[in-house]
Amino acid sequence: PWNLVGQEAVVSTQSTGVFVHGESTRASLVAIVVLDEEYLATSACPTKFQGIPPPQLAQSPEFNKFVLNSLQELGKGKLNSFEQVKKIHILPQSDAFTIENNMVTPTFKKKRRAVQETYRVLLNDLYTGLQ
């Protein structure tokens, strides 16, 4: 996951935050992506996703695939296969990682333990079906 540090800025055209999770007992990485609702209002957002309410879009398998492919495209040639995120879950911007919800520090670094504890069930669900 450390090779992904710095790549989040590029992904932020679609998201306001990415939490990449890996475990030594798992062969793959998964991620929680917070949707950037401002991106949805720009012409950079593919037209087929424009005008869809953000909470509905966050649940869309097609949009999920689009964001996952964007993440994987960022890593091509830069990351090994095992360093690539294999599955994601998109959260609406209302669930963003903030100081107020104790998910980031005052210097905006993610509190890994807090995010892992809050989203433990979701992270385990993401691993379902992955080898």
MODELLER restraints for C-alpha pairs under 7 A, 6 or more apart:
rsr = mdl.restraints
at = mdl.atoms
rsr.add(forms.Gaussian(group=physical.xy_distance, feature=features.Distance(at['CA:1:A'], at['CA:20:A']), mean=6.62, stdev=0.5))
rsr.add(forms.Gaussian(group=physical.xy_distance, feature=features.Distance(at['CA:1:A'], at['CA:83:A']), mean=6.24, stdev=0.5))
rsr.add(forms.Gaussian(group=physical.xy_distance, feature=features.Distance(at['CA:8:A'], at['CA:18:A']), mean=6.54, stdev=0.5))
rsr.add(forms.Gaussian(group=physical.xy_distance, feature=features.Distance(at['CA:11:A'], at['CA:71:A']), mean=6.75, stdev=0.5))
rsr.add(forms.Gaussian(group=physical.xy_distance, feature=features.Distance(at['CA:13:A'], at['CA:39:A']), mean=6.03, stdev=0.5))
rsr.add(forms.Gaussian(group=physical.xy_distance, feature=features.Distance(at['CA:14:A'], at['CA:35:A']), mean=6.22, stdev=0.5))
rsr.add(forms.Gaussian(group=physical.xy_distance, feature=features.Distance(at['CA:14:A'], at['CA:36:A']), mean=5.33, stdev=0.5))
rsr.add(forms.Gaussian(group=physical.xy_distance, feature=features.Distance(at['CA:14:A'], at['CA:39:A']), mean=5.72, stdev=0.5))
rsr.add(forms.Gaussian(group=physical.xy_distance, feature=features.Distance(at['CA:15:A'], at['CA:33:A']), mean=6.35, stdev=0.5))
rsr.add(forms.Gaussian(group=physical.xy_distance, feature=features.Distance(at['CA:15:A'], at['CA:34:A']), mean=5.21, stdev=0.5))
rsr.add(forms.Gaussian(group=physical.xy_distance, feature=features.Distance(at['CA:15:A'], at['CA:35:A']), mean=4.34, stdev=0.5))
rsr.add(forms.Gaussian(group=physical.xy_distance, feature=features.Distance(at['CA:15:A'], at['CA:36:A']), mean=4.22, stdev=0.5))
rsr.add(forms.Gaussian(group=physical.xy_distance, feature=features.Distance(at['CA:16:A'], at['CA:34:A']), mean=5.45, stdev=0.5))
rsr.add(forms.Gaussian(group=physical.xy_distance, feature=features.Distance(at['CA:16:A'], at['CA:35:A']), mean=6.03, stdev=0.5))
rsr.add(forms.Gaussian(group=physical.xy_distance, feature=features.Distance(at['CA:16:A'], at['CA:36:A']), mean=5.09, stdev=0.5))
rsr.add(forms.Gaussian(group=physical.xy_distance, feature=features.Distance(at['CA:17:A'], at['CA:33:A']), mean=5.84, stdev=0.5))
rsr.add(forms.Gaussian(group=physical.xy_distance, feature=features.Distance(at['CA:17:A'], at['CA:34:A']), mean=5.07, stdev=0.5))
rsr.add(forms.Gaussian(group=physical.xy_distance, feature=features.Distance(at['CA:17:A'], at['CA:97:A']), mean=6.89, stdev=0.5))
rsr.add(forms.Gaussian(group=physical.xy_distance, feature=features.Distance(at['CA:18:A'], at['CA:31:A']), mean=6.62, stdev=0.5))
rsr.add(forms.Gaussian(group=physical.xy_distance, feature=features.Distance(at['CA:18:A'], at['CA:32:A']), mean=5.72, stdev=0.5))
rsr.add(forms.Gaussian(group=physical.xy_distance, feature=features.Distance(at['CA:18:A'], at['CA:33:A']), mean=4.52, stdev=0.5))
rsr.add(forms.Gaussian(group=physical.xy_distance, feature=features.Distance(at['CA:18:A'], at['CA:34:A']), mean=6.33, stdev=0.5))
rsr.add(forms.Gaussian(group=physical.xy_distance, feature=features.Distance(at['CA:19:A'], at['CA:31:A']), mean=5.32, stdev=0.5))
rsr.add(forms.Gaussian(group=physical.xy_distance, feature=features.Distance(at['CA:19:A'], at['CA:32:A']), mean=5.08, stdev=0.5))
rsr.add(forms.Gaussian(group=physical.xy_distance, feature=features.Distance(at['CA:19:A'], at['CA:33:A']), mean=6.47, stdev=0.5))
rsr.add(forms.Gaussian(group=physical.xy_distance, feature=features.Distance(at['CA:20:A'], at['CA:29:A']), mean=6.76, stdev=0.5))
rsr.add(forms.Gaussian(group=physical.xy_distance, feature=features.Distance(at['CA:20:A'], at['CA:30:A']), mean=5.88, stdev=0.5))
rsr.add(forms.Gaussian(group=physical.xy_distance, feature=features.Distance(at['CA:20:A'], at['CA:31:A']), mean=4.28, stdev=0.5))
rsr.add(forms.Gaussian(group=physical.xy_distance, feature=features.Distance(at['CA:20:A'], at['CA:32:A']), mean=6.60, stdev=0.5))
rsr.add(forms.Gaussian(group=physical.xy_distance, feature=features.Distance(at['CA:21:A'], at['CA:29:A']), mean=5.68, stdev=0.5))
rsr.add(forms.Gaussian(group=physical.xy_distance, feature=features.Distance(at['CA:21:A'], at['CA:30:A']), mean=5.34, stdev=0.5))
rsr.add(forms.Gaussian(group=physical.xy_distance, feature=features.Distance(at['CA:21:A'], at['CA:31:A']), mean=5.73, stdev=0.5))
rsr.add(forms.Gaussian(group=physical.xy_distance, feature=features.Distance(at['CA:22:A'], at['CA:28:A']), mean=6.69, stdev=0.5))
rsr.add(forms.Gaussian(group=physical.xy_distance, feature=features.Distance(at['CA:22:A'], at['CA:29:A']), mean=4.80, stdev=0.5))
rsr.add(forms.Gaussian(group=physical.xy_distance, feature=features.Distance(at['CA:22:A'], at['CA:30:A']), mean=6.62, stdev=0.5))
rsr.add(forms.Gaussian(group=physical.xy_distance, feature=features.Distance(at['CA:27:A'], at['CA:131:A']), mean=6.63, stdev=0.5))
rsr.add(forms.Gaussian(group=physical.xy_distance, feature=features.Distance(at['CA:28:A'], at['CA:82:A']), mean=6.21, stdev=0.5))
rsr.add(forms.Gaussian(group=physical.xy_distance, feature=features.Distance(at['CA:28:A'], at['CA:85:A']), mean=6.97, stdev=0.5))
rsr.add(forms.Gaussian(group=physical.xy_distance, feature=features.Distance(at['CA:28:A'], at['CA:86:A']), mean=6.36, stdev=0.5))
rsr.add(forms.Gaussian(group=physical.xy_distance, feature=features.Distance(at['CA:29:A'], at['CA:83:A']), mean=6.90, stdev=0.5))
rsr.add(forms.Gaussian(group=physical.xy_distance, feature=features.Distance(at['CA:29:A'], at['CA:84:A']), mean=6.58, stdev=0.5))
rsr.add(forms.Gaussian(group=physical.xy_distance, feature=features.Distance(at['CA:29:A'], at['CA:85:A']), mean=4.75, stdev=0.5))
rsr.add(forms.Gaussian(group=physical.xy_distance, feature=features.Distance(at['CA:29:A'], at['CA:86:A']), mean=5.88, stdev=0.5))
rsr.add(forms.Gaussian(group=physical.xy_distance, feature=features.Distance(at['CA:30:A'], at['CA:85:A']), mean=5.19, stdev=0.5))
rsr.add(forms.Gaussian(group=physical.xy_distance, feature=features.Distance(at['CA:30:A'], at['CA:86:A']), mean=5.75, stdev=0.5))
rsr.add(forms.Gaussian(group=physical.xy_distance, feature=features.Distance(at['CA:30:A'], at['CA:87:A']), mean=4.98, stdev=0.5))
rsr.add(forms.Gaussian(group=physical.xy_distance, feature=features.Distance(at['CA:30:A'], at['CA:88:A']), mean=5.65, stdev=0.5))
rsr.add(forms.Gaussian(group=physical.xy_distance, feature=features.Distance(at['CA:30:A'], at['CA:126:A']), mean=6.62, stdev=0.5))
rsr.add(forms.Gaussian(group=physical.xy_distance, feature=features.Distance(at['CA:31:A'], at['CA:85:A']), mean=6.57, stdev=0.5))
rsr.add(forms.Gaussian(group=physical.xy_distance, feature=features.Distance(at['CA:31:A'], at['CA:87:A']), mean=6.54, stdev=0.5))
rsr.add(forms.Gaussian(group=physical.xy_distance, feature=features.Distance(at['CA:31:A'], at['CA:88:A']), mean=4.72, stdev=0.5))
rsr.add(forms.Gaussian(group=physical.xy_distance, feature=features.Distance(at['CA:31:A'], at['CA:89:A']), mean=6.53, stdev=0.5))
rsr.add(forms.Gaussian(group=physical.xy_distance, feature=features.Distance(at['CA:32:A'], at['CA:88:A']), mean=5.63, stdev=0.5))
rsr.add(forms.Gaussian(group=physical.xy_distance, feature=features.Distance(at['CA:32:A'], at['CA:89:A']), mean=4.99, stdev=0.5))
rsr.add(forms.Gaussian(group=physical.xy_distance, feature=features.Distance(at['CA:32:A'], at['CA:90:A']), mean=5.98, stdev=0.5))
rsr.add(forms.Gaussian(group=physical.xy_distance, feature=features.Distance(at['CA:33:A'], at['CA:88:A']), mean=6.85, stdev=0.5))
rsr.add(forms.Gaussian(group=physical.xy_distance, feature=features.Distance(at['CA:33:A'], at['CA:89:A']), mean=6.13, stdev=0.5))
rsr.add(forms.Gaussian(group=physical.xy_distance, feature=features.Distance(at['CA:33:A'], at['CA:90:A']), mean=4.78, stdev=0.5))
rsr.add(forms.Gaussian(group=physical.xy_distance, feature=features.Distance(at['CA:33:A'], at['CA:91:A']), mean=6.06, stdev=0.5))
rsr.add(forms.Gaussian(group=physical.xy_distance, feature=features.Distance(at['CA:34:A'], at['CA:90:A']), mean=5.75, stdev=0.5))
rsr.add(forms.Gaussian(group=physical.xy_distance, feature=features.Distance(at['CA:34:A'], at['CA:91:A']), mean=4.74, stdev=0.5))
rsr.add(forms.Gaussian(group=physical.xy_distance, feature=features.Distance(at['CA:34:A'], at['CA:92:A']), mean=5.88, stdev=0.5))
rsr.add(forms.Gaussian(group=physical.xy_distance, feature=features.Distance(at['CA:34:A'], at['CA:93:A']), mean=5.69, stdev=0.5))
rsr.add(forms.Gaussian(group=physical.xy_distance, feature=features.Distance(at['CA:34:A'], at['CA:96:A']), mean=5.78, stdev=0.5))
rsr.add(forms.Gaussian(group=physical.xy_distance, feature=features.Distance(at['CA:35:A'], at['CA:90:A']), mean=6.40, stdev=0.5))
rsr.add(forms.Gaussian(group=physical.xy_distance, feature=features.Distance(at['CA:35:A'], at['CA:91:A']), mean=5.97, stdev=0.5))
rsr.add(forms.Gaussian(group=physical.xy_distance, feature=features.Distance(at['CA:35:A'], at['CA:92:A']), mean=5.23, stdev=0.5))
rsr.add(forms.Gaussian(group=physical.xy_distance, feature=features.Distance(at['CA:35:A'], at['CA:93:A']), mean=5.21, stdev=0.5))
rsr.add(forms.Gaussian(group=physical.xy_distance, feature=features.Distance(at['CA:36:A'], at['CA:93:A']), mean=6.10, stdev=0.5))
rsr.add(forms.Gaussian(group=physical.xy_distance, feature=features.Distance(at['CA:37:A'], at['CA:54:A']), mean=6.59, stdev=0.5))
rsr.add(forms.Gaussian(group=physical.xy_distance, feature=features.Distance(at['CA:37:A'], at['CA:93:A']), mean=6.54, stdev=0.5))
rsr.add(forms.Gaussian(group=physical.xy_distance, feature=features.Distance(at['CA:39:A'], at['CA:45:A']), mean=6.34, stdev=0.5))
rsr.add(forms.Gaussian(group=physical.xy_distance, feature=features.Distance(at['CA:40:A'], at['CA:50:A']), mean=6.07, stdev=0.5))
rsr.add(forms.Gaussian(group=physical.xy_distance, feature=features.Distance(at['CA:41:A'], at['CA:50:A']), mean=6.87, stdev=0.5))
rsr.add(forms.Gaussian(group=physical.xy_distance, feature=features.Distance(at['CA:54:A'], at['CA:92:A']), mean=6.43, stdev=0.5))
rsr.add(forms.Gaussian(group=physical.xy_distance, feature=features.Distance(at['CA:55:A'], at['CA:92:A']), mean=5.67, stdev=0.5))
rsr.add(forms.Gaussian(group=physical.xy_distance, feature=features.Distance(at['CA:57:A'], at['CA:63:A']), mean=6.55, stdev=0.5))
rsr.add(forms.Gaussian(group=physical.xy_distance, feature=features.Distance(at['CA:58:A'], at['CA:90:A']), mean=5.26, stdev=0.5))
rsr.add(forms.Gaussian(group=physical.xy_distance, feature=features.Distance(at['CA:58:A'], at['CA:91:A']), mean=5.98, stdev=0.5))
rsr.add(forms.Gaussian(group=physical.xy_distance, feature=features.Distance(at['CA:58:A'], at['CA:92:A']), mean=5.97, stdev=0.5))
rsr.add(forms.Gaussian(group=physical.xy_distance, feature=features.Distance(at['CA:64:A'], at['CA:90:A']), mean=6.81, stdev=0.5))
rsr.add(forms.Gaussian(group=physical.xy_distance, feature=features.Distance(at['CA:68:A'], at['CA:87:A']), mean=6.96, stdev=0.5))
rsr.add(forms.Gaussian(group=physical.xy_distance, feature=features.Distance(at['CA:68:A'], at['CA:88:A']), mean=6.50, stdev=0.5))
rsr.add(forms.Gaussian(group=physical.xy_distance, feature=features.Distance(at['CA:72:A'], at['CA:84:A']), mean=6.30, stdev=0.5))
rsr.add(forms.Gaussian(group=physical.xy_distance, feature=features.Distance(at['CA:72:A'], at['CA:85:A']), mean=6.79, stdev=0.5))
rsr.add(forms.Gaussian(group=physical.xy_distance, feature=features.Distance(at['CA:75:A'], at['CA:84:A']), mean=6.65, stdev=0.5))
rsr.add(forms.Gaussian(group=physical.xy_distance, feature=features.Distance(at['CA:87:A'], at['CA:126:A']), mean=6.40, stdev=0.5))
rsr.add(forms.Gaussian(group=physical.xy_distance, feature=features.Distance(at['CA:88:A'], at['CA:126:A']), mean=6.95, stdev=0.5))
rsr.add(forms.Gaussian(group=physical.xy_distance, feature=features.Distance(at['CA:97:A'], at['CA:103:A']), mean=5.05, stdev=0.5))
rsr.add(forms.Gaussian(group=physical.xy_distance, feature=features.Distance(at['CA:97:A'], at['CA:104:A']), mean=6.21, stdev=0.5))
rsr.add(forms.Gaussian(group=physical.xy_distance, feature=features.Distance(at['CA:98:A'], at['CA:104:A']), mean=5.46, stdev=0.5))
rsr.add(forms.Gaussian(group=physical.xy_distance, feature=features.Distance(at['CA:99:A'], at['CA:105:A']), mean=5.99, stdev=0.5))
rsr.add(forms.Gaussian(group=physical.xy_distance, feature=features.Distance(at['CA:99:A'], at['CA:106:A']), mean=6.34, stdev=0.5))
rsr.add(forms.Gaussian(group=physical.xy_distance, feature=features.Distance(at['CA:103:A'], at['CA:110:A']), mean=5.85, stdev=0.5))
rsr.add(forms.Gaussian(group=physical.xy_distance, feature=features.Distance(at['CA:103:A'], at['CA:111:A']), mean=5.30, stdev=0.5))
rsr.add(forms.Gaussian(group=physical.xy_distance, feature=features.Distance(at['CA:103:A'], at['CA:114:A']), mean=5.90, stdev=0.5))
rsr.add(forms.Gaussian(group=physical.xy_distance, feature=features.Distance(at['CA:103:A'], at['CA:115:A']), mean=5.90, stdev=0.5))
rsr.add(forms.Gaussian(group=physical.xy_distance, feature=features.Distance(at['CA:104:A'], at['CA:110:A']), mean=4.23, stdev=0.5))
rsr.add(forms.Gaussian(group=physical.xy_distance, feature=features.Distance(at['CA:104:A'], at['CA:111:A']), mean=5.12, stdev=0.5))
rsr.add(forms.Gaussian(group=physical.xy_distance, feature=features.Distance(at['CA:105:A'], at['CA:111:A']), mean=6.61, stdev=0.5))
